[in-house]
Amino acid sequence: MPDQRLAVTGQAAMPWLAAAAGVLALLATGFGGWTAALGGAMGSGLLASAWPLRGNPADRAPRVVTSHVLVWVVAVAIGAVLAAWPLRALMASGSLPAALGLGLAAAIGVVLAWRLWPLWTSDAGDARFAFAHALAERDPARRWAWNGLRPAVAVACVIALILVLAWPGVVNGPVRWAFAVLLAALLPLLRFSARIQKVVSEIQAKPPAPAPAPARNAEPVSLDALPELHLEDEAAADAVVDLPATTGSDELDRELHAAARSGRVERALALLDAGARADAVPDADARDQRRLPILAAVLPDLRLLRALIAQGVSLDADASGITPLLAATRDSWHGRPDAVAMLLANGADVRATDAQGNTPLHHAARSTDPGVAALLLDAQAQVDVGNDIGQTPLAMACAAGNWRLAKFLLERGASVAPANAQAPLLFAATATDDDPAGVQLLLRHRAQLDAVDDEGRSALHLAAQAGHSAIVQTLLDSGAGVDAGDATQTTALMLAAQGGHRDAIDALLEARADVVARNNAGHDALRHAVEGEIADADVVAALLAAGARADAVDNAGIDTLARATQLGRWSVMPALDPAFVPPPPATTEGDVAADETTLDRPPYAVVSDALRDGDNATLERFASLLDRDEFTRMLAELAPASPQVIPWLLARGADVDAMREGHSVLGQLLRLAPADAIAAQALDVLWLRGASPAGAGVFASHLQAMRAHPSEHGESFALRLLERGADPFGNDGAGDPPLHHAIRLHWSQLTQRLLDLGVDPCTVGASGLSALHVATACGDANTVRALVAIGGKPDARAPDGQTALGVALANGRKDLADWLDWRGWPLPGRALRAGDLPAAAITGDGDAVRRLLDLGFPVDALDGQGCSALLRAAGGGHVAAVEQLVAHGANAGLSASTGATPLSAAVSMRHAAVVDRLLAAGADLGQRLPGEVTVLMLASALGLPEMVTRLLRAGADVAAADPQGLAPIHCAALYGFTARDRSRLVALFDTLLLAGADANTRAEAGVTPLLLLLGARAEPGTACDETVILAGLDHLLDEGVELDAQDPRGFAPLHIAALHGLMSVAQRLRDSGAPLGQRDRLNRTPRDIALMRGFVDVAAELAEQAAAPSGADASMARMLRPQDRPY
């Protein structure tokens, strides 16, 4: 054993020696030249091999060091080759190409180091394995992993620093030694920080929660627990495995754990030699989270444990709190002294505890071999330490009945009265077998008979409670207090009587135990015997014979006889009261003989059986033993099969509305009544007594039952249930709501009532179908309409992706499909309302309008702007929608809040077909719009000759005027001034004039159509088309209009033409005889107006004696504006 410890000590020192040698070699780089190159390479290699030396035996140390030094020598040599020419050229000339070349060499070096990044981060013993693994990597993501770039850059920087120190002339003198010291300090720090980061990463990768309980060596292990176990024959399993050089370290670690779990020691040793890590942790997803030393500690072959210890593996606890020493002592009943000795010799903590506070000595106390306990005690294990429940190793041995080990522990100084733990005598008294040997052993070592546990119970209490009569007798013979009480003053006799332990009771009575003693609740031994789990008549008789009294009253004023009656202990009643007549025994169904009946039954069962059998005498005797809650429970149990008991139970206070498992009694009957005539009778009885059908899912369950057993009056009864408070929302046990059941039952009134109560029409049942799916599948058109009106969603999909429309089409029900197809105007996703009719009319969806009208919405319903559906449809030119609305009696004269009517909207939007339909429907042509304007005036003002024609043909009044006296001809003239379409204006004047319009009609203040056509109401400078105005002027001139009419300003036609600069119009008026000298209210002639506006040419034309214009008299305005520009 000392040789082994010396070997382990020497192995532990090897990494430090390598690191120290590496630092010295790095300091040698200060000499420069070849010494710096070789020193830097060897020092880097020695530092790189320091950590892998911890996991390898001493005989492999030269191979580990040589491989790492060789790798760094080659790396420095490659760096020197890459930097040779650029560095020499840069030092000689300082040229830019040389600098770029040196940068390119550095970049190539970093890329090469990145490609081999596993070589710099691996802890493998032989660097050649890591090099081969890096070259064999085929996954590009791992080959160029980003976490490999940082070590690659660090390696490149170290090589660059070595080359700077080795290259002649780069740095010299003290500066070079400063760089050498920097390199010697920097490289160990880099290696140390990289190792710390790797350890932190491994810790973070471990699961935070404790792993499942470790598998025990003595327990069978299922194949599921060994996912990586390859079923090989023994020869193959025990053979030494030569792993290829390309095997990854992680894979080696997994194979090592698998081999250790399955007990293949040879394979595990081979994997360790191949580079598997002794301190590797299991994969996070592995079911068995035990570490390698714990697995090795429970194997019969200790070579793996010895190899792990030789590599310096930790013997501390893992994530579950188990140490190898705890596992070795816990997982073997017969003990494993060889494994325990090896662990102790290598520094295992003998005082470590598991999750329950047990030390290795606690586990050894259950072993049959005291050798393990001896080893632990020799290693200074604490003999009297207690676990979480206060058990010392001696107490654990006593609890297991391991008297051999208990004796050994006593001989080694174990205390029978530990200071901070429970007395071992307490556990010896409750051992599995009634063997007094352990108690006698402890008593010989002066165990205290009056030692108690946390409840104040002594060994005598515990032995009596367990029924260990021999131990009880031993304790009594040793002087234990027979009448001592625990914390509640309960004596050993009471505990023995409660358990019905006759032998222990006899022993205590023989020791003159006080049979009438009472605890803090006033209960004596007889009371405990009656209230025990099994009442024994012989025990009761023995206690009565010893002096117990059946009429003894407790603190609550209840005597033992009454308590026995409450509990239904009829078997002991004759002993307590010889005059008592027990109830008739209950026999089970079948061929069971009378002597096999059960006599002891609670009063509840007695009364229940008596109710079923009609035994009135028994009912009168025992009914008083029950309370209201028990009568209520009995009502729920008996009512479905025995309606005749309902009045009797209700008369005794049974609560008919009490909820039991979420349902009332009536709710239970509602589920059963459709299929059970007797339950239906019980339902009638409770219904007449006003029982409530409340309860989640009760109503749905009733409807579900009604589907299997329909009734003529089922719908009316269901409606009455709703009125009395049944739940319209809760699903039945299968997950279907009441609405679905009502639809399947074709109960339209119930369906509508449920919707009126607020049931969601989009709710889905257990099959994922909505109410619309169900109604469509049932072919119920009325229900489909009602669901759509209340907010059902026809586009909702079932689990198979089918919509209600698809169901209707698949069943060939076009009538249902019509109600489910809302593509033109989509449903709003809520209950439909009257304002949706105008909204549907806006889109022109005639089918939607028709369906909304069929749902009963008023045809003249208004939207938020006060517009009716007919107005919206007319304004949009939707003939089909207009047809639907007119056919349903829509009011064509209903105006919006703005005053617009359907006819004015159709005219304004130039929808001729809609106008014709409205006129055919009798739209009022004389209805005035805002400003007392007629529709004919509106059409004229908009320049719509075709509309004017339709209106006139329908009987519109061509002479109707507004309060200002403006007639349709005036409106047409107003349109004409700004018109651009000559033919439209001509057609408009033709239509009106042919219809009898007076071209000389004067409006208020004497305004005539001619004045309005020339722009009497237009601002000067308003754009206009003079050719269009001329066309209209010619029509009016043909009608003999007055050329000297004046507006309120006194402007005559020539004044207005001059105001707007209308040359051609002025000429035409002048030629037609318009007076040139007519003056306005300000005494201005047309020529004055033209000059005021700057129209010199027009003014020249309006002179009273106009001459042909000469070049000298030519108007400057003619030079400034094109001749072809319209005025």
Buried (B, 14 or more C-beta within 10 A) or exposed (E): EEEBEEEBEEBEEBBEBBBBBBBBBBBBBBBBEEBBBBBBBBBBBBBBBBBBBBBBBEEBBEBBBBBBBBBBBEBBEBBBEBBEEBBBBBEEEEEEEBBEBBEEBBEBBBEBBBBBBBBBBBBBBBBBBBBBBBBEBEEEEBBBBEEBBBBBBBBBBBBBBBBBBBBEEBBEEEEBBEBBBEBBEBBBEBBBEBBEEEEEEEEEEBEEEEBEEBBEBEEEBEEEBBEBBEEEEEEEBEBEBEBEBEBBBEBBBBBBBBBBBBBBBBBBBBBBBBBBBBBBBBBEEBBBBBBBBBBBBBBEBBEBBBBBBBBBBBBEBBBBEBBBBBBBBBBBEEBBBBBBBBBBBBEBBBBBBBEEBBBBBBBBBBBEBBBBBBBBBEBEBBBBBBBEBBBBBBBBBBBBBBBEBBBBBBEBEBBBBBEEBBBBBBBBBBBEEBBBBBBBBBBEBEBBBEBBBEEBBBBBBBBBBBBBBBBBBBBBEBEBBBBBBBEEBBBBBBBBBBBBBBBBBBBBBEBEBBBEBBBEEBBBBBBBBBBBEEBBBEBBBBBBEBEBBBEBBBEEEBBBBBBBBBBBBBBBBBBBBEEBEBBBBBBEEEEEEEEEEEBBBBBBBBBBBBBEEEBEEBBEBBBEBBEEEBBBBBBBBBBBEBBBBBEBBBEBEBBBBBBBEEBBBBBBBBBBBBEBEBBBBBBEBBBEEEBBBBBBBBBBBBBBBBBEEEBEEBBEBBBEBBEBEBBBBBBBEEBBBBBBBBBBBBBBEBBBBBBEEEBBBBBBBEBEBBBBBBBBBBBBBEBBBBBBBBBBBBBBBBEEEBBBBBBBBEEEBEEBBBBBBBEBBEBEEEEBEBBBBBBBBBBBBBBBBBBBBEBEBEBBBBBEEBBBBBBBBBBBBBBBBBBBBBEBEBBBBBBBEEBBBBBBBBBBEBBBEBBBBBBEBEBEBEBBBEEEBBBBBBBBBBBBBBBBBBBBEBEBBBEBBBEEBBBBBBBBBBBBBBBEEBEBBBBBBEBBBEBEBBBBBBBEEBBBBBBBBBBBBBEEEEEBBBEBBBBBBBBBBEBEBBBEBBBEBBBBBBBBBBBBBBBBBBBBBBEEEBBBEBBBEEEBBBBBBBBEBBBBBBBBBBBEEBEEEEEEEEBEBBEEEEEEEBB
